[in-house]
Amino acid sequence: MITRRTLLTGLGAGVALTALGTGMRSYNNNRAVAFARNPAKLPIPPLDKGRMEKGVRIFDLALQRGQSAFLPGSKTPTLGVNGAYLGPTLALNDGEQVQMRVTNKIGEPTTLHWHRLHIPAKADGGPHQIVEPGETWSPTFKIMQKASMFWYHPHLLHKTGLHAYMGMAGAMIVRDAQSSQLDLPSTYGVDDIPIVLQDKRFARNGQLIYSSSMHDRMMGMKGNVLLVNGAIAPRFTATTSKLRLRLLNGSNARTYNIGLADNRAFEIIAGDGSLLPVPVRHKRVLLSPGERAEIIVDVADGQTANLVTYPYKTTGGGRRGMMGGGMMGMMGDDNRRFGILKIDPSKQLKTSPAIPRRLVELPVLAESSASKTRRFVLDMGMGMGMMMGGGGGGFTVNGQEMDINRIDERVKLGATEIWEISNNSPMAHPFHIHDIQFRILDRDGKPPRGQETGLKDTVLVGGGETVRVIAKFEDFADPQRPYMYHCHILEHEDAGMMGQFTVEA
């Protein structure tokens, strides 16, 4: 359970704690955009290639406190990795051995989780791999991934939401031999750009507001100011006719329906854990917390491309469905609109190559190969009871709140399994599974959309919806150290919508 005491421990990190209705005045997005330096240049996180020592690529990562200038005239206390806010983009290569030397300088316990790298449980960086203040944690593992963008973020039990909200996160880009042969934009910071989306609330003194209100515990912490790589309303000058934007939803709770303001189409080329088999041409891409996508935006016409968010509905049937208004509509829909990024083409554009019509071949797992189907039911009975004036169960998976001393599922090493995820609440939940990449089989019996045809690690499950995924659990067995599965709305995870599984020989 999230408690006020738990949240108050974050005040040392410079969080302005408030409850809904206390009257604390804060910036909204329009005022923040007008007040911030405009136009702001899009910050590009530094690319960290590590250093080689005896065949191992070493990354030195310091978790630290800092002061960030989001708004002129004020300094905002934040958390970052090798800096005041966010962290470097880690450049990883499939098949390489790496060591992450993580030093905790924030003055309180935390963790650093490698969001969906396929690695041993002891190196996962979840709630069991706590890094105490002043200590250095140095997991070593092999990169075993298809080319895509992954990310790292804190994962401390009951404190993930607060630590992530303060900015302790960053991207990881994995490259492999197959993707390197494709003629895709790949010059980091020029035509290959990470876009980290995080919504915040700012008090008038520049402090971040992390609310303890019932509404924010229920709905997840949503801000009214959008930060893009740590900047408000940034711009980017394109020097090539095509840009590869690697989109990461690093927000605590908000889902973004992303498109271009003039409604032009773009090519979706990758999802969470791989390139797609073929590019998907579309005008929108929907990203729930934890999800990623890579899109190709064409600015050959010389016109400014304005990347924005659009309203969406996810209740009652997931991405396609709708439910009635009032409480049920509020639980899964978001009508707030943000400007994300303005792309200004330079006068002398370098012509980019055409996007390949075929990208990668991905492993096919037949349903008949699955040895077991496991069912997971997501519910938020306590929260709904509170909002409706009653009592109830809690933020649960299969009727149980997270217990770090309980193993919920035991999976056989080498097994292929179907996991059936049902959402018994009216609110959409992004469901994330550690260790594996899965393929989506269907949503309420219907095939996944084009942007979901690659390898995935997080899937948005709408209110009343059931999603089936299939995966193979291979390479790593540990009967003692578990992996996590959980809702990636971080306040829900912190409040109990999380479970543990081991992979055992």
N, C-alpha and C positions, 0 to 999 in steps of 0.2 A: 504494500500500500504506500502511496505517496503521502507523507505526513508533512505538516507545517515545519516540524523540527528538521526533517530531511531537507526541505527546501531552504530553510534558514541557514544551513551550513554553507550554502553557496554565496551568502552575502560577502564573504571574504574575497570572492572573485569579482565583486563590483556589480552585483545584480540588484536592481531596484525591485523589491518584492511588493506586490500589491494584490488586493482582492478586487473582484469585479464590483464596480459601483462605489469604490472609495473616492472617486473624483480626481485621481491623479491625472493631470493633463499630460498628454503625450503627442508626439508627432504622428500625423497620418502620412500616407505615401505622397500625396500631392504636395503637402507643405514641405516634406523632407526633400522631395525632388527640387522644389523651388529654392529651398534654403541651401542645399548642398552645392558644391562647386559644379557648375553646369556649363558646357558639357564635361563630364568626367571621362577620362581615358580608361578603358577597360584594363584593370590590373590583370596581368598574366602571372600565375604562380610560377616561381622558378622551377626549372626542370632539374631534378636531382638524379644524376646517373650513378651515384655512389662511387665507391673506389674498390679496386680489385686487390685482394690479399690472398695469395695461395689458392687461386681459383674460386674464391668466394667473393661475391659483390657485397660490400659493407655499406649500410646506411646508418648514419648517426642522426637520431631524432630526439630533440629535447622538447619535452612538454613544458610549456612555460606560460607565465602571466605576462600581460603587456597592456599598452594603451593604444587605442586605435582612433584615428581621426575620421570618423564616418561623417560627422556634421561639423561645419566650421565653427570655431570658437569653443569647442568642447572636446574632451578626451574621454573615450569610453573604455573602461576596464574590460579586457577580453582574455581569452585563452587561445594559444596557438601552438604550432609545432615549428620549431626553428624560427620563430617570429612571433609578432604580437597577435596575429589573427590568421586562421587557417594554416596550411602547411605547404611544403613543396609538392609538386607532382613527381612521383617516383617512377623512373623509367626502368621497367622490368622486361626480361627476355625469357620466353618459354624455354625450359630445360636448364636454366642457370641455377646455381646454388646461391642463396642470399642469406645475409644475417642482418637483422634489424636490432640496432642498439638503441633501446628506448630508455631515456633518462627522465625521471619524474622530478620536475622543478616547480610544481604548482603548490606544494605545501600540504597536499592532502592525497589520500589514495585515489588511484584511477586505473584504467586499463587502456590499451590501444588494440582494437580489433581490426583485422585485415578482412574487410567485408567481402566475403565469398572467394577468397583464395582457397584452393584445395590443398590443405596442409594438415599435419597431425593436430589432434585436439589440444595437445599441450602447448602448441604455438599459436592457437587461434586468437588469443587476446580477449576472450570473453570474461564473464564474471569470476572465473576461477583463476585467471592469470593476473592477479592484482599487482600493480607496481606501487610500492610504498614510496613516500616522499624521500628523495635523495638516492633512491635505488636505480640501478640500470638493469633492465630485462633484455636479454639478448637471444631471442629465438632464431634458430637456423633452419631453413627449409628449402626445398626445391620448388621452383616455379613450374606448375603443371597446368597451364591455362591456354585456352584459345585466345587469340588476340582480341582485346576489348579494353574498356575502362572499368576499373574497380575503385574502391576507395577505403580509407581507414578512418576510424572514429572511435571515441570512448565507448565502453560497454560495462561500466561498473553497475552492480546491482542497485537499483533504486535511484541512481544518480546519472544514468545515461542521458536523460533528457536535458538536465541542467548543464552538464559538461559539454555536450554537443552544441547546445544553444549558445554557449559562450564562445564557440568558434574552433574547437579542437578537432579538425578534420582536414582531409586532403585527398587528392586523386592519385590513382596508380594506373599507368598505361602499360599494358602488356603487349609486346609484339612477338609474332611467331613467323616461321619461314613462309607459310602459306600466304599470310596477309602481306608480307613484304614484297611479294611478287605482283600484287595488285596495284594498278595505277590509281591510287587514291591520294588525296591531299594528306601529307604526312610531315610537313615542316612545322615543328612545334612553335607556336606563337606567331606564325605567319599565315598558314592556311589550315592549321590543325590546332583548334582552340578549346581548352576546357572551360565549361560554363557551370559554376557551382551556384545553385539557387538556394537561398535561405531567407525566410521572412522573419522579421524582428519587430519588437515594439521598443520605442525609445521614449524615455522621460524627457522633459524639457531640459534637464541638465546633462543630457547625453548618455545617461545610464541605460543599460538594457533592462527591460522589465520582464521578469519571469514570474508569471502570476501563480498565486496559490488558490485561485478561485475554483469553485466546483465546476464551473463551465469549462475552464481550461483543463482541468483534470479529465473531464468527460470527453471533450471534443479534441483534446490535444492542444498544445500551445501553438497558436497561430498569431503571427504578427501582422501589422498593417503597413510595414515598410519592407520593400524587397531589396536585399543585397545580392549583387551579382559579382562573384569573386571578391566580395567585400566592398563593393562600390554601389552607389545609388544612381540609377539611370545612366549607365556608362555608354560610351560610343567606341566603335572600333573602325579603323580605316583599313579597308580591304585592298590589297595589292594584287590579288589573283581573282579570276572570274568565279571561282568556286571556293567556298569555305566549308571545312568540316568542323561542325560544332559538336563537341562531346558534352552532352547535357547530363548533369547530375542533380537529382533532387535531394539536397542535403538538409531539407527542412525537417523540423520535428514532427509536423502533422499535416501540412498543407499539400494537397495534390494540385498539380498544374496541368492545364490543358493548353498546350503551346502551339502557336501558329504565327504567321506573318500578318501584319496589319492590313496589307492590301489583298490578303486571301490567296496569294500565289502558292503553288505547291512546292514541295521540297522532296528530296529523296531520303528515306530512312534506311540507313545501311547497317545499323547494329543496335542490339539491345543490351541487357545486363551483362551477359557473359560471352558474347561472340558476335561476329558479323552475322548478318542474315544470309540465308541461301541466295536470295536475290534482293536487289533494292526494291523498296516499296514506296511508290509515289503517293503522297498524301498531303493534306492541308493542315492536319493536326497530329500531335503526338501527346498522349496522356501519360504523365509520370507521377506516381505516388511516392511517398517518402522511401528512399533507398533505391528506387529504380533509376536506371540510366538509359540513354538512347543517343545514337550518333546520327546527325542529319547533315545533308549536303545542301547548302543554300547557294543558289546561282545569282550573282549580281552582275552578269555580263551586260545587262541593259543599262548600267550606269546609274540606276535609280537607288536611292536609299532603301534598305530593307529594314523594317522595324519589327523585331521579334517581340511578341506580346503574349499575354495569357488571355484565354477565353473562358466564359462560364462553362460548366459541365454538370452532368447529373450522373451519379453512380448508385443511387439507392434502388432497391427493388429490382435486381437483375443486373447488377454490376455496371460495366461501362456502357451497356446499351439501354439499361432500364430506367424507369422513372417510377416514383411513388408520389402519393398525394402530398399536398403542401403541409404547412405547420411544422410540428415536431419532426415528422418523418422526412419531409423535404430537407429540413435543416441538417439532418444527421449525415447526409452524404453529398450534398451539393455545395458548390462554391461559386458565387457570382461576382466575387471581387476581381477586378481587372488590374493587371500590372503591366507596365512597360518593362521589358527585360533588357534589350540591347538594340541600339541603332547602329546599323552597318553602313558606313559611307564608302562607296567605291572610289578609289583614287582615279585621277584622270588617265593615268597610264596603267591599265590593267594587264597583267600577264595572263594569257589564255591557259586555263587549266585543261587537262585531258578529259575526255568523256569518261563518265562513270561506267565501270564494267557491268555488263548485264547479268553476269553470274559472279558470285562472290566466294562462298565457301561451301564445301560439303560437310554436313554435320551428322553425327552418329544417330541412327534411328533405333529407338527402343520400342519393340512391338509389345502391345499389351499382354500378349500371350507369354512373354518372357518374364513377367512379374510373378514373383513367388508369394506376394502378400499385398493386400490392400489395407492401409491404415486410415482411420477416419479421425479427423480433427474438427471439433466444433468450437467456434469462437463466439464468446458471449460477453456481455457487459451488464449483467443483471443488477449489480449493486449500483452502477452508475445510472441506469434507467430508473431504478427504484428511487434514487435520490431525486432525480429530475421530476419524477411523477409524484413525489411526496411519500414514497413507501420505502421498503427495505429491499433486500435481495442478495444474490450471490456475490458477484464481483466481476472483475476483469479476468476472464478465465479462458483456458483451453481445455476442452473436455470436462468442464465443470470444476477444474482445479486451478487455483492460483499458483504462481511460481513458488517452488520450494527448492532452494539450492542444495538441499540434502536428499532430494528424491530424484531418481532416474525414472523418467516417464515412459520411455520407449527404448528397447534394445534391438538393434538391427544387426543382421548377420553380414559379416564381411563378404563382399562379392555379390550380395543379393541385389536384384532389381525389384523395386517396389513402386506401387501406385499410392500416392498420398491424396486422399480426398478431403478437401478443406471446405467446410460449410460455415457460413456466417449466419448465426442465429440472432443477430442484432440488426437494427435498421441502418446502422452506420457502416460504411465501407472500411475494410481493414486491409492494409498491405501485409501479406504474410511472407516472412523471410525465413529461409532454411540455411543454416551454416553447413559447411563442408562440401555440399554437392551443387552442381548445376542441373536443373531439371528441364524437361520439355513439357509444355502445357498440352494435355490431351484434349480437354474441352471445358467449356463454361456452360453449365446447365445443359449438357449434351451437344452444344454447338461448338464448332471448331474455333480455335483462337484466331484473332485478327492478325493481319500481316506483320505488324510490328512486334508480335509476340511469338514469332515462328523460330527465333533463335534460342540459344541457351539462356535460361533465366535462373535467378536466385530469389527474386521477390515478385509476388503476384498480388494484384489488387483484387480482393474478393468483395463484391457488392453486397448490400443488405439482402438477406434471403437467398443468396446465390451459393452454388456449389461449384468449385473448380477442382478438376483432377489433374495431377501432374505425375510424371514418371521419371525415375532417376535410378542410377546404379551407384551403390555404396562400395567403393573400392579403395585399395592402396593402404589405408590407414586403419588400424584397429587399436582400441584402448578401452578396456572394460571399466576403468576407473575415472577417466577424464571425459566428460560429455561435451557435445556440441549443443547449440541452442536452436530452437525454432520459436518465432514470436511475431507479434504484430509490430511493424516498424513505425507506427505512431508511438513515439518514444515515451510519452506519458502513459500510454496503455501498457507498454512493455514494463515500465517501472512499477506500475500498479498491479502487475500479476499476469498479464496476457502473454505468458512465455512458458516454455517447457524445455526439457533436456532429453537428449538421446545419446546413447553410446553405440559405437560400431564395434562388434566383437567377433573374433575369429571362431 
